[in-house]
Amino acid sequence: MRIGVISDTHNHLANVRRIVELLNAARVERVIHTGDITQPKTLAALADLDAPLLGVFGNNDAGERHRLADAAVRYGMTLNDGPLELHLAARRIVVVHDPRELEAHGDAEVALHGHTHRRRLERTAGRLVFNPGECAGHVAGLNAVGVVDLTTLDALLLRF
């Protein structure tokens, strides 16, 4: 099973439309957003994904949280406060926004986070810690989303 990983989209709709194209072309089976969506219209754009979207709220979602939650329901998405624990393809996955929350979930095989806008790809003792980095266009030339193969725990960056 291959999952798409996005983070910190910060309502940059041109980038979100490109993210949808990339992840649909990659034929991922789920998309996980690690937070900082910021506005419901971002979820409207993400509704064009061919795969279900799951995710967590980020610190910049606080002011729009109720509207984001309503939009998620409207588009058939699942958004929760972190941590979000998932079991996909026989893997235990934890999703948080802030990486400081990962310490309490050291037994997850896959740990996904956002918040820093910096790529992170670490493999330690059979565990993958991954953040695809910048998706919001704040740092020119660094936009990327990730694809994680849950069978091999390989992670691929799709740059745009």
Secondary structure, DSSP 8 states (H G I E B T S, - for coil): -EEEEE---TT-HHHHHHHHHHHHHHT-SEEEE-S---SHHHHHHHTT-SS-EEEE--GGGGGGHHHHHHHHHHTT-EEESS-EEEEETTEEEEE-SSGGGGGGGTT-SEEE--SS-S-EEEEETTEEEEE----SSSSTT--EEEEEETTTTEEEEEE-
